[in-house]
């Protein structure tokens, strides 16, 4: 992949040798004649060594000057070469340098496997430059370009091609960018194969997403899942051409075995239910409007979701934790995961689609839970909703106390709410602990700048809905007590009795987790299971659409693989 076999590589080495000879000739003013009766100047061994050393110094100086010049616009590259006395990493003549060049070009060629655009890393331009580099200056400039491409590829593979916060301000995830000088130091102190192998995330999720990407690319090359289902809705008992199209599509997707039925029979119904479960739909076996939309989604759309999810996994950048809490916003589920296995999950309600209420994406550490919590109303809700209500009617929101900065309750009759604006309102609003508290009976805290946490709710009606984006930003749990029991089981012999005793006391109580648990609020329209098919979800906030558009602008393309 580096070049057209051994002759091209030999040509590169010859170019280096020719440039050294040229430097020597220019530096010494000697001319060399060959053949016939040409007379050659005969030098003593000492003179030859002296001249050769002078020529080598000239060559090395020209190379270093070119490296310094080319690296001057990049602080990290300049630092790396300065700290290493401008020694060549790529453009030497030894086997070590040859292996580095070949490995880089192979990694660039393989970038598409990761959903990255190979053209971004300029493999063709680098190969062309290698073939014509004929003097120390050319080699110095090429040296820096190879390093520049390596660092760009390394960063994209490690932590993603695009910057999350530039896509959507609610993606507040802190991407763990690697130090670029350390990246180069790592490269030169390990084998190229090991270095490139270690760049992309080593998580099981990333590995499974790559496999799904390859599967979908092959499907795309074969024409996808076949004809669309020409019906708005189908149900058990139906028959005809539309049912046949549904049957064929379910077979192509792997949800139904080989069948010649023209009827929406029990086997088709079961296949529809399996499809619905894998796509976050109500698994009733009826192919209604939302189910039909997902069944007719093309392979291209699923492939985009997978590529975006791979990019998102690169943002995460590391293992999620042997035990962790995972909230996939598009899935409306909160899970406790132990060793890549879901040990508990519960339905969740996330922030509403309103841009001011959408749940952000980030990771943090859950350090405690609070039983019988009070609720201090977030400032944004006060400004947006509650202050206007109080200005219209000072006795509104009677379940809330008005408190000052020291937590003292202020009688409403002592406050003229009309005097204040959203910016000048100096009070807090607080709901005391109770079964009707907005946070219910327990909240799970991972302190963060966004005032986001998981919590109970007295309003259970929303959990039965298929789409559950209704909160002011925090994540509501359908089964918060069971969630707490699982978390506390690591530190309490009888977690249920422990929890219920505090709950029944009615006292606001903080319970620290002996071992804090990582919490990941993610947003994946494609995600995998250790066993089973890849799951797909709807782009509830439109974030994945924005990410795909950014990837496309950066050169990412869908690939159809033949065979």
ABEGO torsion letter per residue (X at the ends): XABBEAAAAAAAAAAAAAAAAAAAAAAAGBBBBBEEABBBBBBBAAAAAAAAAAAAAAAAAAAAAAAAAAAAABAAAAAAAAAAGGBBAAABABAAAAAAAAAAAAAAAAAAAAGBBAAAAGAAAAAAAAAABABAAAAAAAAAAAAAAAAAAAAAAAAEABBAAAABAABABBBBBBBAAAAAAAAAABBAAAAAAAABBABAAAAAAAAAAAAAAAAAAAGEAEBBBBBABBBBGBBEAAAAAAAAAAAAAGABBBBABABBBAAAAAAAAAAAAAAGBBBAGBBBAAAAAAAABBAAAAAAAAAAAAAAAAAAGBBAEABBBBBBAAAGBBBBBBGGBBABBBBBBBBBABAAABBBBBBBBBABBBBGBBBBBBAAAAAAAAAAAAAABAABGAABBBBBAAGBBBBAAABBAAABBAAABABBBBBBBBAABAAEABBBBBBBAAGBBBBBBABAAAAABABBBABAGBBBBABAAAAAAAAAAAABABAAAAAAAAAAAGBBBBBBBABBBBBBBBBBABBBBABEBBBBBBBAAGAAAAAAAAAAAAGBBBBBBBX
